[in-house]
């Protein structure tokens, strides 16, 4: 499934307070739309839990650029589709 502009995905935080926490993010650009072979790479606006996630995320929004998809390991600094319960 393609991460088209406007879709909600999960981003894995990197800051030590929010480390490995999954936060919702809105896709604002998908590089594959521009013919880039890195079709899993997107630009995201991440919705954080403010200072609870660390000073880097204090504003409540975080601009994550050139983020790669990682459905298997869900490593920090990557995006994946929301888990289903």
ABEGO torsion letter per residue (X at the ends): XBBBBGBBBBBBBABAAABGBBBBBBBABBAAAAGBABAABBBBBBBBAEAAAEAAAAAGBBBBBGBBBBAAAGBBGBBBBBBBX
